[in-house]
């Protein structure tokens, strides 16, 4: 019997199948060493896949928790990435690899600046970044964030002229900053945890980025008065000001804090007896469980299979992509009494667990929430490469089930007022490039890149509450599927989408179409 039988269920998720089998049939010291080396490599990989605060203070999996944070938030977004991506995608696998190299060169530079400036990279959102500068007593976080933004903008000169066979293309960036209080929430089940940031502060930082100008750092007018001793500003649009970059290189400097590279606990084995190795494996496993819970099971599987290489190889897939915007959560948080927070967090935990269960049951992959101008977004994708059955059908039926689940979900109760929740959804299908984005040997995550992803997100932004919009590709794929008598659609004609040069044929699922299954939530 394996000396690690008591943690067998965890090891099934964390070991490749061949190594797991070897551990059971031949649990010798050499086999245990292989397990130890694999888990140590996996820990290195997962430490770079989650925010620093999760690594330093991991949750108890399956238990929700929340903290109020006073911080300065910085959002970035690339301008010019879509035409660059569209060009490279016409070049096949070589073009996709070239695009990944450009994107990761950009991210590596930005991640280094964030680290040197004292920021914590919370997440990648496609080609964007969300960075937190935790507040201190003197509020140095405000100036650190602005200096980081200025350094990032200056670094964009490296991407002003990107040579391609079609000529020169360029990348530019917008940076938005806002400082205020928000709620950080960990929700989920033992199999899948998620971190969500809730509150108007998150949306205001995102709006500052959207309202900004390329090549500039934009701050809200609520934040700029706190910075007037250090920086000059010029008026932009109502509610926002642009930082004037008139600092010399010496005045701006290269860093505010020493580069705080996160270091894992080093696992060194001086005693290589079976008992000592088994004990260290148990310790590593306990460290890995909360980190692994923040990854979708399919992505965790890729990480487990690629741990020795310390990176997941890129690949092309053709999934159905579903974007969901959950409306109402942040509004409720901004008016809450502190004593009401546990009940609201418990409701969020239930909602996200139900959504995740619905997606997993249908064989989908749900990514950690990102942030729209209004409320959190969730990207879900369905691929025949990881699950048998039509991915378009599973995607549409999941969208309807989640729509009905959110409609039936009890309104959040805050200060005696009801805050009903709703959702908006967008769907698209097409070729995507699935790859690690970020710093190749540092902070990064597995993501999908393509116009298909952008189209689904933009359709979501155009949808009305409780409406599911889809591309013509998704609609036409459903027309050839038999056995879907409960589905009907409305042709919305051609819609203008942000960033699209031509209008897009769009359909909506009819409002009266019920889900294929009945929600158990009442």
C-alpha positions as CSV (number, residue, x, y, z in Angstrom):
1,X,0.0,0.0,0.0
2,X,1.2,3.5,-0.9
3,X,2.6,5.5,2.1
4,X,0.5,8.4,0.7
5,X,-2.8,6.6,0.7
6,X,-4.3,9.2,3.0
7,X,-3.9,12.0,0.4
8,X,-4.8,9.8,-2.6
9,X,-7.7,12.0,-3.7
10,X,-5.5,15.1,-3.9
11,X,-2.7,13.3,-5.7
12,X,-5.1,12.1,-8.4
13,X,-5.5,15.8,-9.4
14,X,-1.8,16.8,-9.0
15,X,0.1,13.9,-10.6
16,X,0.2,12.8,-14.3
17,X,-1.5,9.4,-14.8
18,X,1.7,7.5,-15.4
19,X,3.4,8.8,-12.2
20,X,0.2,8.3,-10.1
21,X,0.1,4.6,-11.3
22,X,3.8,4.1,-10.6
23,X,3.3,5.4,-7.1
24,X,0.7,2.7,-6.4
25,X,2.4,-0.2,-8.0
26,X,6.0,0.6,-6.9
27,X,6.1,3.1,-4.0
28,X,9.8,2.9,-3.6
29,X,12.2,5.8,-2.6
30,X,13.1,6.5,-6.3
31,X,9.3,6.7,-7.2
32,X,8.7,9.0,-4.2
33,X,11.5,11.2,-5.4
34,X,9.9,11.5,-8.8
35,X,6.6,12.5,-7.1
36,X,8.5,15.0,-4.9
37,X,10.3,16.6,-7.9
38,X,7.0,16.8,-9.9
39,X,5.1,18.5,-7.1
40,X,7.9,21.0,-6.5
41,X,7.9,21.9,-10.2
42,X,4.1,22.2,-10.1
43,X,4.2,24.5,-7.1
44,X,6.6,26.8,-9.0
45,X,4.2,26.9,-11.9
46,X,1.1,27.5,-9.8
47,X,2.7,30.2,-7.7
48,X,3.0,32.2,-10.9
49,X,-0.6,31.5,-11.9
50,X,-2.4,33.2,-9.0
51,X,-2.2,36.7,-7.4
52,X,0.6,37.2,-4.8
53,X,-2.0,37.6,-2.0
54,X,-3.3,34.1,-2.7
55,X,0.2,32.7,-2.5
56,X,1.0,34.5,0.7
57,X,-2.4,34.0,2.4
58,X,-4.2,31.1,0.8
59,X,-7.8,30.4,1.7
60,X,-9.2,27.3,3.2
61,X,-10.7,25.7,0.1
62,X,-14.5,25.6,0.1
63,X,-14.8,28.4,2.6
64,X,-15.8,31.9,1.5
65,X,-14.0,34.9,3.0
66,X,-13.9,38.6,2.4
67,X,-11.7,41.6,3.2
68,X,-12.1,45.3,2.7
69,X,-9.1,46.8,1.0
70,X,-8.1,50.5,0.7
71,X,-5.8,50.6,-2.3
72,X,-5.0,52.4,-5.6
73,X,-6.1,50.4,-8.6
74,X,-4.4,50.7,-12.0
75,X,-6.0,49.3,-15.2
76,X,-4.2,49.1,-18.6
77,X,-5.4,48.3,-22.0
78,X,-3.6,48.0,-25.3
79,X,-4.7,50.0,-28.4
80,X,-3.7,48.4,-31.7
81,X,-3.7,44.8,-30.5
82,X,-6.7,43.7,-32.5
83,X,-5.3,44.6,-36.0
84,X,-2.0,43.1,-34.9
85,X,-3.7,39.9,-33.8
86,X,-5.8,39.7,-36.9
87,X,-2.8,40.0,-39.1
88,X,-0.8,37.3,-37.3
89,X,-3.7,34.9,-37.2
90,X,-3.7,34.9,-41.0
91,X,-0.2,33.4,-40.9
92,X,-1.3,30.2,-39.1
93,X,0.7,28.6,-36.3
94,X,3.9,30.5,-37.0
95,X,1.9,33.8,-36.9
96,X,0.3,32.9,-33.6
97,X,3.6,32.0,-32.1
98,X,5.0,35.4,-33.3
99,X,2.0,37.2,-31.8
100,X,2.6,35.4,-28.5
101,X,6.3,36.5,-28.5
102,X,5.3,40.1,-29.0
103,X,2.6,39.9,-26.3
104,X,4.8,38.2,-23.8
105,X,7.7,40.7,-24.5
106,X,5.2,43.4,-23.7
107,X,3.9,41.7,-20.5
108,X,7.4,40.8,-19.3
109,X,8.3,44.5,-19.5
110,X,5.1,45.6,-17.8
111,X,5.3,43.0,-15.0
112,X,8.9,44.0,-14.2
113,X,7.8,47.7,-13.9
114,X,4.8,46.8,-11.7
115,X,7.1,44.8,-9.4
116,X,9.7,47.5,-9.2
117,X,7.0,50.1,-8.5
118,X,5.6,48.2,-5.5
119,X,2.5,47.0,-7.2
120,X,0.7,43.6,-7.0
121,X,-0.4,42.2,-10.4
122,X,-3.9,40.9,-9.6
123,X,-4.8,39.5,-13.1
124,X,-4.5,39.5,-16.8
125,X,-7.6,40.4,-18.8
126,X,-6.8,39.4,-22.4
127,X,-4.3,42.0,-23.3
128,X,-5.0,44.2,-20.2
129,X,-3.6,44.3,-16.6
130,X,-5.2,45.0,-13.3
131,X,-2.7,46.1,-10.6
132,X,-3.2,46.9,-7.0
133,X,-1.0,49.3,-4.9
134,X,-2.0,48.7,-1.3
135,X,-2.5,51.8,0.8
136,X,-0.1,52.8,3.6
137,X,-0.5,55.4,6.3
138,X,1.1,58.1,4.2
139,X,-0.8,57.1,1.1
140,X,2.4,56.6,-0.9
141,X,0.4,54.1,-3.0
142,X,-1.2,56.9,-5.0
143,X,2.2,58.3,-6.2
144,X,3.6,54.8,-6.7
145,X,0.7,54.0,-9.0
146,X,1.1,57.1,-11.1
147,X,4.9,56.7,-11.4
148,X,4.3,53.1,-12.5
149,X,1.9,54.3,-15.1
150,X,4.3,56.8,-16.4
151,X,7.1,54.2,-16.6
152,X,4.8,51.8,-18.4
153,X,3.9,54.5,-21.0
154,X,7.5,55.4,-21.6
155,X,8.3,51.7,-22.1
156,X,5.8,51.5,-24.9
157,X,8.3,53.2,-27.2
158,X,9.7,49.7,-27.7
159,X,6.4,48.7,-29.4
160,X,5.8,51.8,-31.6
161,X,7.1,50.1,-34.7
162,X,6.5,46.4,-35.1
163,X,7.7,45.1,-38.4
164,X,5.4,42.7,-40.2
165,X,5.3,41.5,-43.9
166,X,2.4,43.9,-44.3
167,X,4.3,46.9,-43.0
168,X,4.8,48.5,-39.7
169,X,2.2,48.1,-36.9
170,X,2.2,49.7,-33.5
171,X,0.9,49.1,-30.0
172,X,-0.1,51.9,-27.7
173,X,-1.6,51.8,-24.2
174,X,-4.1,53.5,-22.0
175,X,-3.7,53.6,-18.2
176,X,-6.4,54.4,-15.7
177,X,-6.1,55.0,-12.0
178,X,-8.5,55.4,-9.1
179,X,-8.0,55.1,-5.3
180,X,-10.8,54.0,-2.9
181,X,-12.1,51.1,-0.9
182,X,-13.3,47.8,-2.4
183,X,-14.2,44.3,-1.2
184,X,-12.0,41.2,-2.1
185,X,-14.0,38.0,-1.9
186,X,-13.0,34.4,-2.2
187,X,-15.8,32.1,-3.1
188,X,-16.3,28.6,-4.4
189,X,-16.1,24.9,-3.5
190,X,-13.3,22.6,-2.6
191,X,-12.8,21.8,-6.3
192,X,-12.9,25.4,-7.6
193,X,-12.3,28.7,-5.8
194,X,-12.5,32.2,-7.4
195,X,-11.5,35.6,-6.3
196,X,-13.8,38.5,-7.0
197,X,-13.3,42.3,-6.5
198,X,-16.5,44.1,-5.8
199,X,-17.3,47.8,-5.4
200,X,-17.6,51.0,-7.4
201,X,-13.9,51.6,-6.9
202,X,-13.0,48.7,-9.3
203,X,-15.4,50.1,-12.0
204,X,-14.1,53.6,-11.6
205,X,-10.6,52.5,-12.2
206,X,-11.7,50.6,-15.3
207,X,-13.7,53.7,-16.5
208,X,-10.6,55.9,-16.0
209,X,-8.7,53.6,-18.4
210,X,-11.6,53.6,-20.9
211,X,-11.9,57.4,-20.7
212,X,-8.2,58.0,-21.0
213,X,-6.0,58.8,-24.0
214,X,-3.5,56.4,-25.6
215,X,0.0,57.2,-24.4
216,X,-1.2,58.9,-21.2
217,X,-2.1,58.2,-17.6
218,X,-5.6,59.1,-16.7
219,X,-6.8,59.6,-13.1
220,X,-10.3,60.3,-11.6
221,X,-11.0,63.8,-10.3
222,X,-11.6,62.1,-6.9
223,X,-8.0,61.0,-6.9
224,X,-6.0,63.8,-8.6
225,X,-6.3,66.3,-5.7
226,X,-4.3,63.9,-3.5
227,X,-1.5,64.0,-6.0
228,X,-1.1,67.7,-6.8
229,X,2.1,68.1,-4.7
230,X,3.8,65.5,-6.9
231,X,2.4,65.8,-10.4
232,X,0.8,68.3,-12.8
233,X,-2.5,67.6,-14.5
234,X,-4.4,68.7,-17.5
235,X,-8.2,68.6,-17.9
236,X,-9.6,65.8,-19.9
237,X,-13.2,64.7,-20.1
238,X,-15.6,65.4,-17.2
239,X,-14.5,63.4,-14.1
240,X,-11.0,62.7,-15.4
241,X,-7.6,64.3,-15.7
242,X,-4.4,63.4,-17.5
243,X,-1.1,63.3,-15.8
244,X,1.5,65.6,-17.4
245,X,4.7,63.6,-17.9
246,X,7.3,66.4,-17.4
247,X,9.6,64.5,-15.1
248,X,13.2,63.9,-15.9
249,X,14.4,60.3,-16.1
250,X,16.2,60.8,-12.8
251,X,13.1,62.3,-11.1
252,X,10.9,59.4,-12.2
253,X,13.5,56.8,-11.5
254,X,13.3,53.1,-12.3
255,X,11.7,51.8,-9.0
256,X,10.0,52.7,-5.8
257,X,10.6,49.5,-3.9
258,X,13.2,46.7,-4.4
259,X,12.0,44.1,-6.9
260,X,10.0,41.9,-4.6
261,X,10.3,38.6,-6.4
262,X,8.0,36.1,-4.8
263,X,9.9,33.1,-3.5
264,X,8.4,29.8,-2.6
265,X,9.4,27.8,0.4
266,X,12.4,25.9,-0.8
267,X,11.9,22.1,-0.4
268,X,15.3,20.6,0.3
269,X,15.6,17.0,1.2
270,X,18.5,16.1,3.5
271,X,16.9,12.8,4.7
272,X,16.0,10.7,1.6
273,X,14.4,7.8,3.5
274,X,11.0,6.8,2.2
275,X,9.4,8.2,5.4
276,X,11.1,11.6,5.1
277,X,10.2,11.9,1.4
278,X,6.6,11.0,2.0
279,X,6.3,13.6,4.7
280,X,7.7,16.3,2.4
281,X,5.2,15.2,-0.3
282,X,2.3,15.6,2.1
283,X,3.5,19.1,3.0
284,X,3.8,20.1,-0.7
285,X,0.4,18.7,-1.4
286,X,-1.2,20.8,1.3
287,X,0.5,23.9,-0.1
288,X,-0.7,23.0,-3.6
289,X,-4.4,22.3,-2.8
290,X,-5.5,25.9,-2.4
291,X,-3.4,27.1,-5.4
292,X,-4.8,24.3,-7.6
293,X,-8.4,25.2,-6.7
294,X,-8.0,28.6,-8.4
295,X,-7.5,26.9,-11.8
296,X,-10.2,25.4,-13.9
297,X,-9.8,21.6,-13.8
298,X,-8.9,21.3,-17.5
299,X,-6.2,24.0,-17.1
300,X,-4.9,22.4,-14.0
301,X,-4.6,19.2,-16.0
302,X,-2.5,21.0,-18.6
303,X,-0.3,22.4,-15.8
304,X,0.1,19.0,-14.2
305,X,1.1,17.5,-17.6
306,X,3.5,20.3,-18.3
307,X,5.0,20.9,-14.8
308,X,8.4,19.6,-15.6
309,X,8.7,22.0,-18.6
310,X,7.4,24.7,-16.2
311,X,5.1,26.1,-18.9
312,X,2.0,25.0,-20.9
313,X,2.6,24.7,-24.6
314,X,0.4,26.8,-26.9
315,X,-2.2,25.3,-29.2
316,X,-5.1,26.2,-31.5
317,X,-8.7,25.2,-30.6
318,X,-12.1,26.1,-32.0
319,X,-14.4,26.6,-29.0
320,X,-17.7,28.3,-28.4
321,X,-17.0,31.3,-26.1
322,X,-19.6,32.7,-23.7
323,X,-19.2,36.0,-21.8
324,X,-21.5,36.8,-18.9
325,X,-21.8,40.2,-17.1
326,X,-23.3,39.8,-13.7
327,X,-25.2,43.1,-12.9
328,X,-26.0,44.3,-9.4
329,X,-23.2,42.9,-7.3
330,X,-21.1,46.0,-7.0
331,X,-24.0,48.3,-6.5
332,X,-25.1,46.3,-3.5
333,X,-21.5,46.2,-2.0
334,X,-21.2,50.0,-2.2
335,X,-24.2,50.6,0.1
336,X,-23.7,47.7,2.6
337,X,-23.3,47.9,6.3
338,X,-20.2,46.0,7.5
339,X,-22.4,43.6,9.6
340,X,-24.4,42.7,6.4
341,X,-21.2,41.7,4.5
342,X,-21.2,38.0,5.6
343,X,-24.7,37.4,4.3
344,X,-23.9,39.1,1.0
345,X,-20.7,37.0,0.7
346,X,-22.6,33.9,1.4
347,X,-25.0,34.8,-1.4
348,X,-22.1,35.4,-3.8
349,X,-20.6,32.1,-2.8
350,X,-23.9,30.3,-3.6
351,X,-24.3,32.1,-6.9
352,X,-20.8,31.5,-8.2
353,X,-20.9,27.9,-7.0
354,X,-24.1,27.2,-8.8
355,X,-22.8,28.9,-12.0
356,X,-19.6,26.9,-11.8
357,X,-21.5,23.6,-11.3
358,X,-23.7,24.4,-14.3
359,X,-20.7,25.0,-16.5
360,X,-18.7,22.0,-15.3
361,X,-21.7,19.7,-15.7
362,X,-21.9,20.8,-19.3
363,X,-18.2,20.2,-19.9
364,X,-17.3,23.9,-20.0
365,X,-14.3,25.8,-18.7
366,X,-15.0,28.8,-16.5
367,X,-12.3,31.4,-16.0
368,X,-11.8,33.6,-13.0
369,X,-14.0,36.8,-13.1
370,X,-12.7,39.9,-14.8
371,X,-14.0,43.4,-14.8
372,X,-16.4,45.4,-17.0
373,X,-17.4,49.0,-16.8
374,X,-20.3,48.0,-14.6
375,X,-19.9,44.6,-12.8
376,X,-17.8,41.4,-12.9
377,X,-17.5,39.4,-16.2
378,X,-17.0,35.7,-16.5
379,X,-15.6,34.0,-19.6
380,X,-16.7,30.4,-20.3
381,X,-15.7,28.2,-23.2
382,X,-16.7,24.9,-24.6
383,X,-14.5,22.8,-26.8
384,X,-15.0,19.3,-28.3
385,X,-11.3,18.8,-27.6
386,X,-12.0,18.4,-23.9
387,X,-15.5,17.0,-23.9
388,X,-17.6,15.0,-26.3
389,X,-20.8,16.5,-27.7
390,X,-21.6,19.6,-29.7
391,X,-19.9,22.6,-28.0
392,X,-22.4,25.1,-29.5
393,X,-25.4,23.2,-28.1
394,X,-23.7,22.9,-24.7
395,X,-22.8,26.6,-24.8
396,X,-26.3,27.8,-25.6
397,X,-28.1,25.5,-23.2
398,X,-25.7,26.5,-20.4
399,X,-26.3,30.2,-21.2
400,X,-30.1,29.7,-20.9
401,X,-29.7,27.7,-17.7
402,X,-27.5,30.4,-16.1
403,X,-29.9,33.2,-17.4
404,X,-32.8,31.4,-15.6
405,X,-30.6,30.7,-12.5
406,X,-29.8,34.4,-12.1
407,X,-33.4,35.4,-12.7
408,X,-34.6,33.0,-10.0
409,X,-31.8,34.0,-7.6
410,X,-33.1,35.9,-4.5
411,X,-32.4,39.6,-4.5
412,X,-29.6,40.7,-2.3
413,X,-30.8,42.5,0.8
414,X,-28.8,45.5,1.8
415,X,-30.0,48.2,4.3
416,X,-33.5,46.9,4.0
417,X,-33.4,47.4,0.2
418,X,-33.6,44.6,-2.4
419,X,-31.0,44.5,-5.1
420,X,-32.1,42.0,-7.8
421,X,-29.4,40.5,-10.0
422,X,-29.4,40.2,-13.8
423,X,-27.0,39.1,-16.4
424,X,-26.0,40.0,-20.0
425,X,-24.4,37.4,-22.3
426,X,-22.6,37.3,-25.6
427,X,-21.6,34.2,-27.6
428,X,-19.2,33.6,-30.5
429,X,-17.4,30.6,-32.0
430,X,-14.2,30.3,-34.0
431,X,-10.5,29.6,-34.0
432,X,-8.6,30.8,-30.9
433,X,-5.0,30.6,-29.8
434,X,-4.7,29.1,-26.3
435,X,-1.5,29.9,-24.6
436,X,0.3,31.2,-21.5
437,X,0.4,35.0,-21.5
438,X,2.5,37.1,-19.2
439,X,6.1,36.8,-18.1
440,X,7.3,33.4,-19.5
441,X,9.2,32.4,-16.3
442,X,7.2,34.6,-13.9
443,X,3.6,35.9,-13.4
444,X,1.4,34.6,-16.1
445,X,-1.8,32.7,-16.8
446,X,-3.4,30.5,-19.5
447,X,-5.7,32.4,-21.7
448,X,-7.5,32.4,-25.1
449,X,-6.6,35.0,-27.7
450,X,-8.5,35.8,-30.9
451,X,-11.2,38.0,-32.4
452,X,-13.7,35.3,-31.4
453,X,-13.1,36.1,-27.7
454,X,-13.3,39.9,-28.4
455,X,-16.5,39.5,-30.3
456,X,-18.2,37.5,-27.5
457,X,-17.2,40.2,-25.0
458,X,-18.5,43.0,-27.2
459,X,-21.8,41.3,-27.8
460,X,-22.2,40.9,-24.0
461,X,-21.7,44.6,-23.6
462,X,-24.5,45.3,-26.2
463,X,-27.0,42.8,-24.6
464,X,-29.9,43.9,-22.6
465,X,-30.5,42.5,-19.1
466,X,-31.3,38.8,-19.2
467,X,-30.5,38.7,-23.0
468,X,-28.2,36.3,-24.8
469,X,-26.7,37.6,-28.1
470,X,-24.8,35.4,-30.5
471,X,-23.0,35.6,-33.8
472,X,-24.4,34.3,-37.0
473,X,-21.8,31.4,-36.9
474,X,-23.3,30.2,-33.6
475,X,-26.9,30.6,-34.8
476,X,-26.2,28.7,-38.1
477,X,-24.5,25.9,-36.3
478,X,-27.6,25.4,-34.1
479,X,-29.9,25.2,-37.2
480,X,-28.4,21.9,-38.3
481,X,-28.7,20.3,-34.8
482,X,-31.7,18.0,-34.3
483,X,-33.5,17.6,-31.0
484,X,-33.6,21.3,-30.0
485,X,-37.3,22.1,-30.3
486,X,-37.2,24.4,-27.3
487,X,-34.9,26.9,-28.9
488,X,-36.0,29.9,-30.9
489,X,-34.2,33.0,-32.0
490,X,-34.7,36.6,-32.9
491,X,-32.8,38.1,-35.8
492,X,-31.5,41.5,-34.7
493,X,-29.9,42.4,-38.0
494,X,-26.5,44.1,-38.2
495,X,-25.0,45.6,-35.1
496,X,-22.1,48.0,-34.8
497,X,-19.5,46.7,-32.3
498,X,-16.6,48.6,-30.8
499,X,-13.4,47.9,-32.7
500,X,-15.2,46.3,-35.7
501,X,-14.8,47.9,-39.1
502,X,-18.0,46.3,-40.4
503,X,-21.4,45.5,-38.8
504,X,-22.0,42.1,-37.4
505,X,-25.1,39.9,-38.1
506,X,-26.5,39.2,-34.6
507,X,-29.2,36.9,-33.1
508,X,-30.8,36.7,-29.7
509,X,-32.3,33.8,-27.9
510,X,-36.0,34.4,-27.5
511,X,-37.0,35.6,-24.0
512,X,-39.5,32.9,-23.5
513,X,-37.1,30.0,-24.2
514,X,-36.8,27.9,-21.0
515,X,-33.7,26.1,-19.9
516,X,-33.5,22.4,-20.8
517,X,-33.3,21.6,-17.0
518,X,-35.2,23.1,-14.1
519,X,-33.2,25.1,-11.6
520,X,-33.2,23.6,-8.1
521,X,-32.8,27.0,-6.5
522,X,-36.0,28.5,-5.0
